[in-house]
Amino acid sequence: MCPGLLDITKEADNLWFLRFITRVDELTKLSRLRLSTLLKIPGVGRKYAAEIRAGQSHASSSHEVEWVSEMIIEDARRILALKNDIQALESRCKTLMQASQTAKLIDSIPGFAVVCAS
């Protein structure tokens, strides 16, 4: 929908990129975000903020963006929420695993991690 937008991060599920997308209610507004706003987005930092600002001057959107913008932003919000839920579950698994000798033993087997062991 916005050619060149993914060139900065190369990954659509990158956390700062998802946070960047969800800062607006319409994707075309991404080209107008100020540096101060970009720097408030967790994970962006000066490096990515500079790259985003450089891309903003020649940013363009396809004509379909007005139809799908809301869906893309909502999908990004859902992905962020799911990533937070996964992180919380993994943290809980780690806590539970510490209370189980069996889980600790399973965790010592190569290839098993906290989630599988717990």
MOPAC internal coordinates of N, CA, C and O (Angstrom, degrees):
PM7 1SCF
backbone

  N    0.0000 0     0.00 0     0.00 0    0    0    0
  C    1.4524 1     0.00 0     0.00 0    1    0    0
  C    1.5134 1   111.57 1     0.00 0    2    1    0
  O    1.2310 1   120.76 1   145.91 1    3    2    1
  N    1.3188 1   116.16 1   -34.09 1    3    2    1
  C    1.4635 1   121.59 1  -179.40 1    5    3    2
  C    1.5303 1   107.94 1  -127.84 1    6    5    3
  O    1.2310 1   120.34 1   -92.87 1    7    6    5
  N    1.3221 1   116.95 1    87.13 1    7    6    5
  C    1.4664 1   120.11 1  -176.84 1    9    7    6
  C    1.5341 1   111.66 1   -53.22 1   10    9    7
  O    1.2310 1   120.97 1   -45.84 1   11   10    9
  N    1.3140 1   115.75 1   134.16 1   11   10    9
  C    1.4504 1   121.39 1   178.38 1   13   11   10
  C    1.5160 1   114.40 1    91.95 1   14   13   11
  O    1.2310 1   120.01 1   166.20 1   15   14   13
  N    1.3219 1   117.59 1   -13.80 1   15   14   13
  C    1.4569 1   120.51 1  -177.34 1   17   15   14
  C    1.5229 1   112.05 1   -63.45 1   18   17   15
  O    1.2310 1   120.51 1   139.65 1   19   18   17
  N    1.3236 1   116.63 1   -40.35 1   19   18   17
  C    1.4630 1   119.90 1   179.98 1   21   19   18
  C    1.5294 1   112.98 1   -79.56 1   22   21   19
  O    1.2310 1   120.14 1   168.81 1   23   22   21
  N    1.3220 1   117.34 1   -11.19 1   23   22   21
  C    1.4614 1   119.63 1  -179.81 1   25   23   22
  C    1.5284 1   112.29 1   -60.82 1   26   25   23
  O    1.2310 1   120.40 1   152.59 1   27   26   25
  N    1.3217 1   116.83 1   -27.41 1   27   26   25
  C    1.4627 1   120.72 1  -178.11 1   29   27   26
  C    1.5188 1   111.30 1   -70.48 1   30   29   27
  O    1.2310 1   120.49 1   135.72 1   31   30   29
  N    1.3148 1   116.67 1   -44.28 1   31   30   29
  C    1.4629 1   120.62 1  -173.81 1   33   31   30
  C    1.5208 1   114.38 1  -105.34 1   34   33   31
  O    1.2310 1   120.02 1   151.77 1   35   34   33
  N    1.3152 1   117.57 1   -28.23 1   35   34   33
  C    1.4683 1   124.12 1  -178.19 1   37   35   34
  C    1.5272 1   113.29 1    71.48 1   38   37   35
  O    1.2310 1   119.64 1   171.91 1   39   38   37
  N    1.3388 1   118.29 1    -8.09 1   39   38   37
  C    1.4587 1   121.57 1  -177.50 1   41   39   38
  C    1.5194 1   110.24 1  -133.10 1   42   41   39
  O    1.2310 1   120.45 1   -58.04 1   43   42   41
  N    1.3101 1   116.75 1   121.96 1   43   42   41
  C    1.4620 1   120.79 1  -178.00 1   45   43   42
  C    1.5214 1   112.65 1   -72.12 1   46   45   43
  O    1.2310 1   119.50 1   162.50 1   47   46   45
  N    1.3318 1   118.55 1   -17.50 1   47   46   45
  C    1.4633 1   119.33 1  -179.46 1   49   47   46
  C    1.5260 1   112.89 1  -103.12 1   50   49   47
  O    1.2310 1   120.59 1  -165.61 1   51   50   49
  N    1.3186 1   116.47 1    14.39 1   51   50   49
  C    1.4524 1   122.06 1   175.58 1   53   51   50
  C    1.5332 1   109.10 1   -63.20 1   54   53   51
  O    1.2310 1   119.83 1   -48.08 1   55   54   53
  N    1.3187 1   117.93 1   131.92 1   55   54   53
  C    1.4615 1   121.20 1  -174.38 1   57   55   54
  C    1.5210 1   113.80 1   -58.99 1   58   57   55
  O    1.2310 1   119.98 1   132.67 1   59   58   57
  N    1.3387 1   117.65 1   -47.33 1   59   58   57
  C    1.4675 1   117.59 1  -177.93 1   61   59   58
  C    1.5161 1   110.35 1   -66.86 1   62   61   59
  O    1.2310 1   120.24 1   147.52 1   63   62   61
  N    1.3308 1   117.15 1   -32.48 1   63   62   61
  C    1.4616 1   121.06 1   179.49 1   65   63   62
  C    1.5262 1   110.51 1   -66.96 1   66   65   63
  O    1.2310 1   120.38 1   136.85 1   67   66   65
  N    1.3278 1   116.89 1   -43.15 1   67   66   65
  C    1.4647 1   120.59 1   177.27 1   69   67   66
  C    1.5249 1   110.75 1   -63.66 1   70   69   67
  O    1.2310 1   120.74 1   139.30 1   71   70   69
  N    1.3241 1   116.20 1   -40.70 1   71   70   69
  C    1.4728 1   119.71 1   177.36 1   73   71   70
  C    1.5235 1   111.12 1   -65.00 1   74   73   71
  O    1.2310 1   120.59 1   142.71 1   75   74   73
  N    1.3208 1   116.47 1   -37.29 1   75   74   73
  C    1.4645 1   122.07 1   177.12 1   77   75   74
  C    1.5270 1   110.17 1   -60.71 1   78   77   75
  O    1.2310 1   120.46 1   131.53 1   79   78   77
  N    1.3157 1   116.73 1   -48.47 1   79   78   77
  C    1.4649 1   121.72 1  -179.25 1   81   79   78
  C    1.5263 1   111.50 1   -61.37 1   82   81   79
  O    1.2310 1   120.51 1   142.43 1   83   82   81
  N    1.3281 1   116.63 1   -37.57 1   83   82   81
  C    1.4615 1   119.60 1  -175.20 1   85   83   82
  C    1.5282 1   113.32 1   -82.85 1   86   85   83
  O    1.2310 1   119.74 1  -177.85 1   87   86   85
  N    1.3229 1   118.11 1     2.15 1   87   86   85
  C    1.4695 1   121.08 1   177.29 1   89   87   86
  C    1.5236 1   112.60 1   -74.84 1   90   89   87
  O    1.2310 1   120.31 1   168.13 1   91   90   89
  N    1.3192 1   117.01 1   -11.87 1   91   90   89
  C    1.4667 1   120.89 1  -176.28 1   93   91   90
  C    1.5258 1   109.79 1  -125.77 1   94   93   91
  O    1.2310 1   121.15 1   -14.40 1   95   94   93
  N    1.3232 1   115.40 1   165.60 1   95   94   93
  C    1.4609 1   119.50 1   176.27 1   97   95   94
  C    1.5237 1   111.35 1  -102.38 1   98   97   95
  O    1.2310 1   120.82 1   179.92 1   99   98   97
  N    1.3261 1   116.04 1    -0.08 1   99   98   97
  C    1.4630 1   122.50 1   178.02 1  101   99   98
  C    1.5274 1   107.42 1  -152.95 1  102  101   99
  O    1.2310 1   119.98 1   -50.16 1  103  102  101
  N    1.3324 1   117.64 1   129.84 1  103  102  101
  C    1.4689 1   121.36 1  -173.49 1  105  103  102
  C    1.5262 1   113.76 1   -59.03 1  106  105  103
  O    1.2310 1   119.80 1   149.43 1  107  106  105
  N    1.3077 1   117.99 1   -30.57 1  107  106  105
  C    1.4699 1   119.34 1  -179.30 1  109  107  106
  C    1.5242 1   111.42 1   -63.65 1  110  109  107
  O    1.2310 1   119.86 1   158.84 1  111  110  109
  N    1.3278 1   117.86 1   -21.16 1  111  110  109
  C    1.4641 1   121.19 1   179.77 1  113  111  110
  C    1.5287 1   112.53 1   -75.39 1  114  113  111
  O    1.2310 1   119.96 1   166.82 1  115  114  113
  N    1.3232 1   117.68 1   -13.18 1  115  114  113
  C    1.4625 1   120.59 1   179.04 1  117  115  114
  C    1.5248 1   111.24 1   -60.73 1  118  117  115
  O    1.2310 1   120.48 1   148.65 1  119  118  117
  N    1.3091 1   116.69 1   -31.35 1  119  118  117
  C    1.4659 1   119.93 1  -178.11 1  121  119  118
  C    1.5231 1   112.36 1   -72.48 1  122  121  119
  O    1.2310 1   120.40 1   171.29 1  123  122  121
  N    1.3374 1   116.84 1    -8.71 1  123  122  121
  C    1.4710 1   120.06 1  -178.45 1  125  123  122
  C    1.5274 1   113.43 1  -111.67 1  126  125  123
  O    1.2310 1   119.82 1  -175.43 1  127  126  125
  N    1.3200 1   117.95 1     4.57 1  127  126  125
  C    1.4610 1   119.64 1   179.03 1  129  127  126
  C    1.5225 1   110.21 1   -65.62 1  130  129  127
  O    1.2310 1   121.08 1   -44.58 1  131  130  129
  N    1.3085 1   115.55 1   135.42 1  131  130  129
  C    1.4715 1   121.28 1  -179.72 1  133  131  130
  C    1.5222 1   110.68 1   -79.93 1  134  133  131
  O    1.2310 1   121.42 1   -19.72 1  135  134  133
  N    1.3198 1   114.89 1   160.28 1  135  134  133
  C    1.4584 1   120.97 1   178.60 1  137  135  134
  C    1.5263 1   110.53 1   -57.55 1  138  137  135
  O    1.2310 1   120.14 1   137.14 1  139  138  137
  N    1.3086 1   117.34 1   -42.86 1  139  138  137
  C    1.4682 1   120.67 1  -179.35 1  141  139  138
  C    1.5301 1   111.17 1   -60.59 1  142  141  139
  O    1.2310 1   120.03 1   142.79 1  143  142  141
  N    1.3256 1   117.56 1   -37.21 1  143  142  141
  C    1.4621 1   121.94 1   177.74 1  145  143  142
  C    1.5174 1   110.32 1   -69.34 1  146  145  143
  O    1.2310 1   120.65 1   136.55 1  147  146  145
  N    1.3243 1   116.35 1   -43.45 1  147  146  145
  C    1.4677 1   120.67 1   179.63 1  149  147  146
  C    1.5234 1   111.06 1   -59.96 1  150  149  147
  O    1.2310 1   120.54 1   138.99 1  151  150  149
  N    1.3170 1   116.56 1   -41.01 1  151  150  149
  C    1.4645 1   120.48 1  -177.76 1  153  151  150
  C    1.5261 1   112.62 1   -70.44 1  154  153  151
  O    1.2310 1   119.86 1   163.92 1  155  154  153
  N    1.3196 1   117.87 1   -16.08 1  155  154  153
  C    1.4610 1   121.40 1   176.98 1  157  155  154
  C    1.5304 1   112.30 1   -83.97 1  158  157  155
  O    1.2310 1   120.19 1   168.29 1  159  158  157
  N    1.3172 1   117.24 1   -11.71 1  159  158  157
  C    1.4592 1   121.19 1  -179.63 1  161  159  158
  C    1.5278 1   108.32 1   -79.65 1  162  161  159
  O    1.2310 1   120.19 1   -60.85 1  163  162  161
  N    1.3429 1   117.24 1   119.15 1  163  162  161
  C    1.4701 1   119.64 1  -179.79 1  165  163  162
  C    1.5252 1   112.11 1   -55.18 1  166  165  163
  O    1.2310 1   121.20 1   -51.50 1  167  166  165
  N    1.3192 1   115.32 1   128.50 1  167  166  165
  C    1.4558 1   120.93 1   177.00 1  169  167  166
  C    1.5183 1   115.26 1    94.09 1  170  169  167
  O    1.2310 1   119.67 1   168.25 1  171  170  169
  N    1.3263 1   118.24 1   -11.75 1  171  170  169
  C    1.4620 1   119.57 1  -178.34 1  173  171  170
  C    1.5176 1   110.28 1   -74.53 1  174  173  171
  O    1.2310 1   119.14 1   121.24 1  175  174  173
  N    1.2867 1   119.24 1   -58.76 1  175  174  173
  C    1.4606 1   121.90 1   179.86 1  177  175  174
  C    1.5159 1   112.91 1    66.93 1  178  177  175
  O    1.2310 1   120.92 1    -2.47 1  179  178  177
  N    1.3075 1   115.85 1   177.53 1  179  178  177
  C    1.4774 1   121.45 1  -175.37 1  181  179  178
  C    1.5282 1   112.67 1   -68.13 1  182  181  179
  O    1.2310 1   120.35 1   142.98 1  183  182  181
  N    1.3350 1   116.93 1   -37.02 1  183  182  181
  C    1.4695 1   120.35 1  -178.09 1  185  183  182
  C    1.5274 1   111.13 1   -61.38 1  186  185  183
  O    1.2310 1   120.51 1   124.29 1  187  186  185
  N    1.3318 1   116.63 1   -55.71 1  187  186  185
  C    1.4565 1   119.46 1  -178.79 1  189  187  186
  C    1.5227 1   111.67 1   -69.57 1  190  189  187
  O    1.2310 1   120.21 1   146.33 1  191  190  189
  N    1.3295 1   117.20 1   -33.67 1  191  190  189
  C    1.4580 1   119.69 1   177.84 1  193  191  190
  C    1.5283 1   109.85 1   -60.54 1  194  193  191
  O    1.2310 1   120.30 1   139.09 1  195  194  193
  N    1.3178 1   117.03 1   -40.91 1  195  194  193
  C    1.4697 1   121.07 1   178.68 1  197  195  194
  C    1.5300 1   110.47 1   -65.36 1  198  197  195
  O    1.2310 1   120.24 1   139.01 1  199  198  197
  N    1.3297 1   117.15 1   -40.99 1  199  198  197
  C    1.4604 1   120.23 1   178.80 1  201  199  198
  C    1.5285 1   111.34 1   -66.91 1  202  201  199
  O    1.2310 1   120.87 1   140.13 1  203  202  201
  N    1.3155 1   115.94 1   -39.87 1  203  202  201
  C    1.4692 1   119.90 1   178.29 1  205  203  202
  C    1.5238 1   109.54 1   -64.58 1  206  205  203
  O    1.2310 1   120.71 1   133.02 1  207  206  205
  N    1.3288 1   116.25 1   -46.98 1  207  206  205
  C    1.4705 1   119.98 1  -179.99 1  209  207  206
  C    1.5256 1   111.33 1   -59.53 1  210  209  207
  O    1.2310 1   120.47 1   139.98 1  211  210  209
  N    1.3345 1   116.70 1   -40.02 1  211  210  209
  C    1.4678 1   120.36 1   179.07 1  213  211  210
  C    1.5249 1   110.49 1   -63.55 1  214  213  211
  O    1.2310 1   120.39 1   141.74 1  215  214  213
  N    1.3294 1   116.86 1   -38.26 1  215  214  213
  C    1.4579 1   120.94 1  -179.71 1  217  215  214
  C    1.5165 1   113.57 1   -76.20 1  218  217  215
  O    1.2310 1   120.15 1   156.55 1  219  218  217
  N    1.3162 1   117.31 1   -23.45 1  219  218  217
  C    1.4585 1   120.93 1  -177.90 1  221  219  218
  C    1.5283 1   112.47 1   -63.55 1  222  221  219
  O    1.2310 1   120.46 1   147.21 1  223  222  221
  N    1.3050 1   116.72 1   -32.79 1  223  222  221
  C    1.4663 1   119.45 1  -176.16 1  225  223  222
  C    1.5332 1   112.70 1   -65.56 1  226  225  223
  O    1.2310 1   120.14 1   152.11 1  227  226  225
  N    1.3113 1   117.35 1   -27.89 1  227  226  225
  C    1.4701 1   119.74 1   179.90 1  229  227  226
  C    1.5384 1   112.03 1  -121.02 1  230  229  227
  O    1.2310 1   120.84 1  -158.74 1  231  230  229
  N    1.3273 1   116.00 1    21.26 1  231  230  229
  C    1.4735 1   120.52 1   179.62 1  233  231  230
  C    1.5197 1   110.76 1   -66.43 1  234  233  231
  O    1.2310 1   121.57 1   -38.53 1  235  234  233
  N    1.3133 1   114.59 1   141.47 1  235  234  233
  C    1.4635 1   120.18 1   176.61 1  237  235  234
  C    1.5262 1   108.36 1  -141.07 1  238  237  235
  O    1.2310 1   121.44 1   -22.58 1  239  238  237
  N    1.3045 1   114.84 1   157.42 1  239  238  237
  C    1.4605 1   120.60 1   179.36 1  241  239  238
  C    1.5126 1   108.85 1  -129.16 1  242  241  239
  O    1.2310 1   121.00 1   -31.83 1  243  242  241
  N    1.3201 1   115.69 1   148.17 1  243  242  241
  C    1.4570 1   119.05 1   175.46 1  245  243  242
  C    1.5238 1   108.61 1   -73.02 1  246  245  243
  O    1.2310 1   120.40 1   -16.57 1  247  246  245
  N    1.3064 1   116.84 1   163.43 1  247  246  245
  C    1.4604 1   119.63 1  -178.71 1  249  247  246
  C    1.5322 1   112.28 1   -68.03 1  250  249  247
  O    1.2310 1   119.69 1   161.00 1  251  250  249
  N    1.3322 1   118.20 1   -19.00 1  251  250  249
  C    1.4546 1   121.90 1   179.08 1  253  251  250
  C    1.5268 1   113.08 1   -75.42 1  254  253  251
  O    1.2310 1   120.48 1   165.88 1  255  254  253
  N    1.3187 1   116.68 1   -14.12 1  255  254  253
  C    1.4629 1   119.79 1  -174.21 1  257  255  254
  C    1.5219 1   112.20 1   -58.39 1  258  257  255
  O    1.2310 1   119.63 1   146.48 1  259  258  257
  N    1.3154 1   118.31 1   -33.52 1  259  258  257
  C    1.4656 1   119.66 1  -179.89 1  261  259  258
  C    1.5272 1   111.82 1   -65.86 1  262  261  259
  O    1.2310 1   120.07 1   153.74 1  263  262  261
  N    1.3189 1   117.47 1   -26.26 1  263  262  261
  C    1.4646 1   121.61 1  -179.31 1  265  263  262
  C    1.5255 1   112.26 1   -83.23 1  266  265  263
  O    1.2310 1   120.38 1   146.10 1  267  266  265
  N    1.3150 1   116.87 1   -33.90 1  267  266  265
  C    1.4628 1   120.19 1  -172.23 1  269  267  266
  C    1.5265 1   113.66 1  -109.95 1  270  269  267
  O    1.2310 1   119.87 1   173.23 1  271  270  269
  N    1.2958 1   117.85 1    -6.77 1  271  270  269
  C    1.4588 1   122.02 1  -177.51 1  273  271  270
  C    1.5218 1   112.00 1   -52.61 1  274  273  271
  O    1.2310 1   120.45 1   129.91 1  275  274  273
  N    1.3082 1   116.74 1   -50.09 1  275  274  273
  C    1.4649 1   121.74 1  -178.59 1  277  275  274
  C    1.5301 1   111.39 1   -60.19 1  278  277  275
  O    1.2310 1   120.37 1   139.28 1  279  278  277
  N    1.3324 1   116.90 1   -40.72 1  279  278  277
  C    1.4648 1   120.94 1  -179.96 1  281  279  278
  C    1.5256 1   111.61 1   -66.75 1  282  281  279
  O    1.2310 1   120.56 1   138.22 1  283  282  281
  N    1.3311 1   116.53 1   -41.78 1  283  282  281
  C    1.4655 1   120.65 1  -179.55 1  285  283  282
  C    1.5237 1   110.22 1   -64.50 1  286  285  283
  O    1.2310 1   120.41 1   136.26 1  287  286  285
  N    1.3182 1   116.82 1   -43.74 1  287  286  285
  C    1.4655 1   121.17 1   179.57 1  289  287  286
  C    1.5252 1   110.09 1   -64.40 1  290  289  287
  O    1.2310 1   120.14 1   136.68 1  291  290  289
  N    1.3146 1   117.33 1   -43.32 1  291  290  289
  C    1.4690 1   120.66 1   178.72 1  293  291  290
  C    1.5277 1   110.50 1   -64.50 1  294  293  291
  O    1.2310 1   119.80 1   140.00 1  295  294  293
  N    1.3227 1   117.99 1   -40.00 1  295  294  293
  C    1.4688 1   120.96 1   176.60 1  297  295  294
  C    1.5335 1   110.22 1   -61.76 1  298  297  295
  O    1.2310 1   120.09 1   138.01 1  299  298  297
  N    1.3198 1   117.43 1   -41.99 1  299  298  297
  C    1.4698 1   121.21 1   178.44 1  301  299  298
  C    1.5272 1   110.11 1   -62.12 1  302  301  299
  O    1.2310 1   120.24 1   139.30 1  303  302  301
  N    1.3219 1   117.14 1   -40.70 1  303  302  301
  C    1.4724 1   120.93 1   177.78 1  305  303  302
  C    1.5298 1   110.70 1   -63.52 1  306  305  303
  O    1.2310 1   120.71 1   138.58 1  307  306  305
  N    1.3306 1   116.25 1   -41.42 1  307  306  305
  C    1.4674 1   119.68 1   178.92 1  309  307  306
  C    1.5230 1   111.43 1   -65.68 1  310  309  307
  O    1.2310 1   120.39 1   139.63 1  311  310  309
  N    1.3227 1   116.86 1   -40.37 1  311  310  309
  C    1.4715 1   120.41 1   178.53 1  313  311  310
  C    1.5214 1   109.81 1   -62.61 1  314  313  311
  O    1.2310 1   120.22 1   135.82 1  315  314  313
  N    1.3290 1   117.19 1   -44.18 1  315  314  313
  C    1.4689 1   120.29 1   177.71 1  317  315  314
  C    1.5325 1   111.10 1   -60.77 1  318  317  315
  O    1.2310 1   120.50 1   136.45 1  319  318  317
  N    1.3194 1   116.66 1   -43.55 1  319  318  317
  C    1.4634 1   120.41 1   179.43 1  321  319  318
  C    1.5257 1   110.80 1   -63.38 1  322  321  319
  O    1.2310 1   120.43 1   137.33 1  323  322  321
  N    1.3331 1   116.78 1   -42.67 1  323  322  321
  C    1.4663 1   120.45 1   178.54 1  325  323  322
  C    1.5221 1   111.35 1   -64.48 1  326  325  323
  O    1.2310 1   120.03 1   139.24 1  327  326  325
  N    1.3199 1   117.55 1   -40.76 1  327  326  325
  C    1.4651 1   120.62 1   177.91 1  329  327  326
  C    1.5233 1   110.38 1   -61.74 1  330  329  327
  O    1.2310 1   120.09 1   140.15 1  331  330  329
  N    1.3280 1   117.44 1   -39.85 1  331  330  329
  C    1.4673 1   120.82 1   176.71 1  333  331  330
  C    1.5201 1   110.94 1   -64.70 1  334  333  331
  O    1.2310 1   120.57 1   137.26 1  335  334  333
  N    1.3380 1   116.52 1   -42.74 1  335  334  333
  C    1.4668 1   120.53 1   178.51 1  337  335  334
  C    1.5235 1   111.31 1   -62.32 1  338  337  335
  O    1.2310 1   120.44 1   137.33 1  339  338  337
  N    1.3146 1   116.77 1   -42.67 1  339  338  337
  C    1.4657 1   121.55 1   178.98 1  341  339  338
  C    1.5265 1   110.33 1   -62.09 1  342  341  339
  O    1.2310 1   120.85 1   135.56 1  343  342  341
  N    1.3161 1   115.97 1   -44.44 1  343  342  341
  C    1.4673 1   120.46 1   179.39 1  345  343  342
  C    1.5326 1   110.57 1   -61.16 1  346  345  343
  O    1.2310 1   120.41 1   137.58 1  347  346  345
  N    1.3268 1   116.82 1   -42.42 1  347  346  345
  C    1.4684 1   120.74 1   178.70 1  349  347  346
  C    1.5232 1   110.88 1   -64.29 1  350  349  347
  O    1.2310 1   120.19 1   138.24 1  351  350  349
  N    1.3367 1   117.24 1   -41.76 1  351  350  349
  C    1.4619 1   120.67 1   178.66 1  353  351  350
  C    1.5247 1   111.82 1   -65.36 1  354  353  351
  O    1.2310 1   120.61 1   139.10 1  355  354  353
  N    1.3286 1   116.44 1   -40.90 1  355  354  353
  C    1.4649 1   119.88 1   178.46 1  357  355  354
  C    1.5323 1   110.71 1   -64.29 1  358  357  355
  O    1.2310 1   120.61 1   142.10 1  359  358  357
  N    1.3126 1   116.44 1   -37.90 1  359  358  357
  C    1.4600 1   120.52 1   177.49 1  361  359  358
  C    1.5273 1   110.58 1   -64.59 1  362  361  359
  O    1.2310 1   121.03 1   137.78 1  363  362  361
  N    1.3174 1   115.64 1   -42.22 1  363  362  361
  C    1.4721 1   120.00 1   178.23 1  365  363  362
  C    1.5330 1   110.66 1   -64.81 1  366  365  363
  O    1.2310 1   120.86 1   138.85 1  367  366  365
  N    1.3366 1   115.97 1   -41.15 1  367  366  365
  C    1.4708 1   120.05 1   177.69 1  369  367  366
  C    1.5232 1   110.39 1   -59.98 1  370  369  367
  O    1.2310 1   120.45 1   138.10 1  371  370  369
  N    1.3154 1   116.75 1   -41.90 1  371  370  369
  C    1.4594 1   120.75 1  -179.70 1  373  371  370
  C    1.5239 1   110.67 1   -62.65 1  374  373  371
  O    1.2310 1   120.92 1   137.67 1  375  374  373
  N    1.3292 1   115.85 1   -42.33 1  375  374  373
  C    1.4671 1   120.11 1   177.84 1  377  375  374
  C    1.5198 1   110.77 1   -63.20 1  378  377  375
  O    1.2310 1   120.60 1   134.38 1  379  378  377
  N    1.3297 1   116.46 1   -45.62 1  379  378  377
  C    1.4647 1   120.79 1   179.75 1  381  379  378
  C    1.5253 1   111.46 1   -63.83 1  382  381  379
  O    1.2310 1   120.98 1   141.76 1  383  382  381
  N    1.3282 1   115.74 1   -38.24 1  383  382  381
  C    1.4526 1   120.16 1  -178.50 1  385  383  382
  C    1.5257 1   111.14 1   -63.36 1  386  385  383
  O    1.2310 1   120.48 1   143.77 1  387  386  385
  N    1.3090 1   116.69 1   -36.23 1  387  386  385
  C    1.4632 1   120.53 1  -179.19 1  389  387  386
  C    1.5267 1   112.08 1   -63.34 1  390  389  387
  O    1.2310 1   120.58 1   157.81 1  391  390  389
  N    1.3314 1   116.50 1   -22.19 1  391  390  389
  C    1.4651 1   120.76 1  -179.39 1  393  391  390
  C    1.5244 1   112.92 1   -91.57 1  394  393  391
  O    1.2310 1   120.26 1  -179.68 1  395  394  393
  N    1.3239 1   117.11 1     0.32 1  395  394  393
  C    1.4627 1   120.17 1  -175.80 1  397  395  394
  C    1.5227 1   111.27 1  -123.67 1  398  397  395
  O    1.2310 1   120.92 1   -60.04 1  399  398  397
  N    1.3051 1   115.85 1   119.96 1  399  398  397
  C    1.4639 1   120.77 1   176.89 1  401  399  398
  C    1.5315 1   110.91 1   -63.28 1  402  401  399
  O    1.2310 1   120.64 1   140.46 1  403  402  401
  N    1.3249 1   116.38 1   -39.54 1  403  402  401
  C    1.4697 1   120.78 1   179.58 1  405  403  402
  C    1.5248 1   110.16 1   -62.33 1  406  405  403
  O    1.2310 1   120.71 1   135.14 1  407  406  405
  N    1.3193 1   116.24 1   -44.86 1  407  406  405
  C    1.4688 1   120.07 1   179.93 1  409  407  406
  C    1.5221 1   110.90 1   -63.33 1  410  409  407
  O    1.2310 1   120.16 1   140.31 1  411  410  409
  N    1.3187 1   117.29 1   -39.69 1  411  410  409
  C    1.4660 1   120.70 1   177.68 1  413  411  410
  C    1.5281 1   110.47 1   -62.61 1  414  413  411
  O    1.2310 1   120.62 1   139.06 1  415  414  413
  N    1.3136 1   116.43 1   -40.94 1  415  414  413
  C    1.4586 1   121.24 1   179.07 1  417  415  414
  C    1.5322 1   110.40 1   -64.00 1  418  417  415
  O    1.2310 1   120.85 1   133.43 1  419  418  417
  N    1.3270 1   115.98 1   -46.57 1  419  418  417
  C    1.4702 1   120.38 1   178.97 1  421  419  418
  C    1.5278 1   110.09 1   -62.01 1  422  421  419
  O    1.2310 1   120.13 1   141.03 1  423  422  421
  N    1.3280 1   117.36 1   -38.97 1  423  422  421
  C    1.4699 1   121.82 1   179.70 1  425  423  422
  C    1.5274 1   111.90 1   -62.58 1  426  425  423
  O    1.2310 1   120.31 1   155.19 1  427  426  425
  N    1.3128 1   117.01 1   -24.81 1  427  426  425
  C    1.4693 1   120.32 1  -179.62 1  429  427  426
  C    1.5353 1   112.30 1   -77.01 1  430  429  427
  O    1.2310 1   120.08 1   168.47 1  431  430  429
  N    1.3158 1   117.45 1   -11.53 1  431  430  429
  C    1.4617 1   121.60 1   179.56 1  433  431  430
  C    1.5292 1   108.69 1   -80.63 1  434  433  431
  O    1.2310 1   119.99 1   -53.04 1  435  434  433
  N    1.3401 1   117.62 1   126.96 1  435  434  433
  C    1.4658 1   119.88 1   179.08 1  437  435  434
  C    1.5418 1   111.07 1   -56.25 1  438  437  435
  O    1.2310 1   121.38 1   -44.54 1  439  438  437
  N    1.3104 1   114.97 1   135.46 1  439  438  437
  C    1.4603 1   120.18 1   179.99 1  441  439  438
  C    1.5058 1   114.11 1    99.19 1  442  441  439
  O    1.2310 1   120.93 1   160.72 1  443  442  441
  N    1.3112 1   115.83 1   -19.28 1  443  442  441
  C    1.4651 1   120.19 1   176.55 1  445  443  442
  C    1.5200 1   108.48 1   -95.07 1  446  445  443
  O    1.2310 1   120.71 1   -38.57 1  447  446  445
  N    1.2888 1   116.24 1   141.43 1  447  446  445
  C    1.4558 1   120.73 1   177.65 1  449  447  446
  C    1.5183 1   108.96 1  -123.52 1  450  449  447
  O    1.2310 1   120.65 1     7.20 1  451  450  449
  N    1.2926 1   116.36 1  -172.80 1  451  450  449
  C    1.4613 1   122.29 1  -174.62 1  453  451  450
  C    1.5237 1   112.08 1   -56.03 1  454  453  451
  O    1.2310 1   119.58 1   133.08 1  455  454  453
  N    1.3071 1   118.40 1   -46.92 1  455  454  453
  C    1.4704 1   121.25 1  -175.93 1  457  455  454
  C    1.5240 1   110.39 1   -63.25 1  458  457  455
  O    1.2310 1   120.24 1   130.54 1  459  458  457
  N    1.3209 1   117.15 1   -49.46 1  459  458  457
  C    1.4728 1   120.13 1  -179.14 1  461  459  458
  C    1.5277 1   110.67 1   -65.60 1  462  461  459
  O    1.2310 1   120.32 1   138.95 1  463  462  461
  N    1.3020 1   117.00 1   -41.05 1  463  462  461
  C    1.4624 1   120.60 1  -178.07 1  465  463  462
  C    1.5248 1   111.16 1   -67.40 1  466  465  463
  O    1.2310 1   120.40 1   140.67 1  467  466  465
  N    1.2961 1   116.85 1   -39.33 1  467  466  465
  C    1.4720 1   118.37 1  -178.71 1  469  467  466
  C    1.5169 1   110.70 1   -73.43 1  470  469  467
  O    1.2310 1   120.10 1   180.00 1  471  470  469

